């Protein structure tokens, strides 16, 4: 029997540890629909995705929040589960998928307003990330090295090996690079690349041992990874060479995104918000006075929308000096 290791979501101390341990040790019940909320904007939210010109965010108790402008949010009309949803992916303004604990895969064809339980993957794995590149090809990753791919829109799934045989490191996120290749980041500095839509994977030598939580493909082809202790890695398009950037913080980084002007913004624990220069060579970091843990972000009309334990937070200008300490960092030598 596999030993229980804490998943990266428990870095956000808003009660996720009991959910994680309970769901790993027991068979979850998914027979009831999502909880109905009076103000969905204030619900704890874990992840967000762009759906056309709008946004869809997901969180605990099957909560799905929708917005066309980033200001007014409404709850999805129908979500058939009430467990923790951890990730969401849309390919256009209509069609998207969400995943969560218990191997749950949800599908929407109306921009996130209504969802159906498309699959409960075999073994009911804890799913941490989902990415669909089109209406047919998708990949999910999760705890203990779980990964599976579909080529028919999520109706059937094939388990794939991302790490080496015997590895059971948690796979925390999958994302796509500018050239269409896929990257997965995980525990113990693990990172992998696929050039065939997830059918096979190559391990990348990142040079670090701490867990990586998130990453993104930059528009110029480079790849950026981030994780625990404020770690940021910037690599070439193939993931062959990496250099360490100083984020200006030792807090865990939970999400990153590239802005329209080429800068990179990131968020993390204890209210961390940091933005790079246009060359992505240095970061200016701030810490919110409320020290709220942040789990996701997205750009909206030159501003940032932040998500976390308090729901959707007021958007902030990427170059504004938020209340609290600010620190400018610079590139470090490779290690």
N, C-alpha and C positions, 0 to 999 in steps of 0.2 A: 504494500500500500504506500502511495506517495505521501511524504511528509507535507504538512501544511506550511506553506510559506506565505507571508503577507504580500498581497498584490499591491501594485503601486497606487491604487486609488485610496488606500488607507493613509497615504501621506496627507490627505485632506481630512482633518479630524472633525468630520461632521456626522459621526456615527456609522461610517462605512465598515469599520472592522467587524461588528457583529454580523452585518449582512454577508460579508465575504466568508467568514468562518462558517456561518450557518449554511450558506449555499454550497460550500465545498464539502461539508460533512453530511448534509442531508439532501434529500430530493425536494426541490422547491415546488410549491404549488402555483400553477399559472392559470388557474381556472377562473379567476375573477378579473374584471377589466380594470383599467387605470383609475386611480383615485381622481375624483372631480374636485377642482380647486376654485376658490373664489377669485384669487389673484395669481395667475400662473407665473407672472413676472417674478414673484418672490420665491418660487420653488427652487430648491437646489438643482442646478443643472450641470451636467458633466461634459457635454460635447455639443458642437454646433456645426452646421453645414450650410453652404449656400444652395438655394433652390431657385434657379432663375435669378430674379432680382430681389428675392426675399431670403429669409433665413428660417431654418428649422433646428431647434435645440432639444436635447433629450436629457432625462435625469431619472431620479428614483420614482418608485411606485408607478412606472409606466407613463410618466408625464412627458408629453411632447408639446413644446411651445412654438408658435408660429408668428412671424411678423413680416410685413411687407416693407416697413420703413425703419425698423430697429427701435422704434419708440413704443408703439402700441403692440401688445402681445396677446394672443388668444390661445386657448388650449385646443388641441386636436379633438375632433368630435368623437372619434372611436379608436380606442387602442385596446386590444383584447387581453393584455397582460398588465400585472401590477408590480412587476419586479424591477430591478435596477437595469436601466438601459444605459449602455456605456459608450456607444458610438453611432454615427449616422452618416450616410453617403447618398448624395443625389447626383444624377447624371444630367438633369435638366430641371425645368420648373415643375415637372409633374411626377417623375418617377424616382423613388428613393427607397433605401433599405436602412433598417436600424437593427442593432444587435444588443444582447445583454447577457445576463447570467442565465444559467440553465439551458444554454445552447439555443436561445430564442433568436429567430430571424424574422423580422417584420418587413412588410412590403407595402408601399403606398403608390398609387397611380394618380393621385389628385393633389400633389404638392404637399402632402403630409397631413391633410385634414382627416383622412380615414386610413386606417391600417388594418392589414390582415396578418394572421400568423401563418407565414409561408412555410416555415420549417422549424422543427425543434431538432437540432442536429444530434446525431447519434452520440451517446455518452453524456449528453447535456453539459458540454464544456462551458467554462466561464469565458465568454467572448469579450475581447477588449477593443477590437478595431475591425472596421469593415471598409472596403473600397471596391466600388464598381467603376470600371472604365467605360462601359457601354451597357446596353440593355441585356447583354448575354454574359459578359465576363466579369466575375467578381472574386474577391478573396476575403476571408475572415481569419483573424489570428487571435490567440488568447493565452490562457494560463497553461503552464507546464508544456510549452512548445507546441500547442495545438495550432494547426493551420489547415484550411480546406479551401478548395477553389471550385467554381461553377462555370460552365460554359453554356448554360441554358437559362440564364436569368434567375438562378436561385432555386430552381425546382429540384435539382439533383446536385449533390456535393461529393467531391473526392478529397479525402485526406491527403495532404502532401507533407513531405519532410522538408522543413526549412533549415534546421540545424543539423548537426552531425548525429549519427545514430547514438541513441542513449541520452542525448541532451534533453533536459526538461526545463530549460530556462523559459520564463514567461516572455511571450512576444507581445510587446505593448502597443505598437502601432505599425500600420502599413500605409505607405504614401507613394505617390507617383512623381517621377522626375520629369524634367522638360522633354527628354527624349523618349518618354513613354515607358521606360524601365521602372520596375517596382523596387522599393526598399522596405525592409522591416527592421525595426529596432527593438532591443530587448534587454533583459537582465545582463549583468556582468560585462557591460561594454559590447554586447553582441550586436552586430549589424549584418544584414544580408542584402544581396541584390539579385534580381531576376530580369532577364531580357526576353523571356518567352511567356509573359502573362501569368507568371507564378507557377509554371509547371516544374521548373528546376531552379535551384538557388545556389549562389556562391557566397561563402562567408567572407566578410571584409575585415581587414586588420585595422581596427580603430586606434589601437595603442592605449586604450583606457580600460579599466576594470569595473568602474561604477556603472550602475544601470542607466540606460538611455530610455527616456519616456516618450520622446516625440521627435519629429523631423519634418522637413519640407524640401521640395525641389524648387530651386530658384530659377527665375526666368532665363538667366544667362547660362544655365546648364549645371551650375554647381549645386551641391547638396549640403544642407545644414542639419545637424543632429544636436539634440540637447537632452539633459537629464538631471540626475541628482547632483547636489552640491554646486549648482549653478554652472554646470559643465556645458560648453558649446563647442562643437567640432564643425569645421568647414572643410568640405572635400571636393575633389574634382567630379566630373559627371560619371565616372566609372567607379568611384569610391576606392581608388587605389592609394591616394595620398590624402592625409588629413592633417590639419593644423588646429591647434587649440586657440579659441578666442576667449577672452575674459568677459564674462557677462556683467561684471560689476557686483555680483552677489554670490553668496554660498547657499541660497535657498534652492530647493528643487524646482526645476523648470518643467512645466506641465504641458505647454502648448506654444507653438510658433506660427507665424504667418508672414508673408511678404506683402508689403504695401504697394500701392500703384506706382510710387516714385522709386521703387527698388529697395527701400529700407526694409529691415526685418524687425518685427515686434515680437516680444515674447512675454509670457506671464508665468507665475509660479506661486509657491507657497508664501504665506505671510505677507501678502499684498505686493509681491514683486511685479513690476512692470518695467520693461527695458526696451529701448529702440536703438537700432544701429544707425550708422551713417550710410549714405547711398552705396558705398563700396563694400559694405558689410565687413569693415575692418575693425571697428570699435563700437562699443555700446555705451549708452547713457542709461543708467538704471535708477529707478525710484521705488520707494516702498510706501504703499498707502498707509495713512494713519490708522485706518481701521484694522490693518493686518489680516484682512480676510484672505483665505486661501482661494486662489483663482485656478480654474481648471480648463478654460477655453477662451478664445478671443476670435474676433473677426473684424475686418476693416469695413467702415461704412461712411461714405462721403467725406473722406479725409479724417475720420475719427475712428476710435477703437471702441467696440462693444466688448465688455468683459463679462464673463460668466463664472459662477462658482457657488459656494455654499449659501449665499444670500440671493441667488437667482441672477437676473440680468441687472448689471450695475450701470449707472449712468455712463454714457460714452465719454471718452476723454480724447483730446487732441494728442497725436503721437509725439509732438514736440513740446507739449506743455509741461511745465515743471509741477508735477503733482505734489500735494502737501506731503512733507516728510523729507528724509535725507535723499540726496541725489549724488550719484557717483559716476564719473566717466572712466571707462576702461579702455584698454587697448589690446592689440593682438599679442599673444605670447608666442614664444618659440615652440616648435613641435616637441612633444614629449613621448 
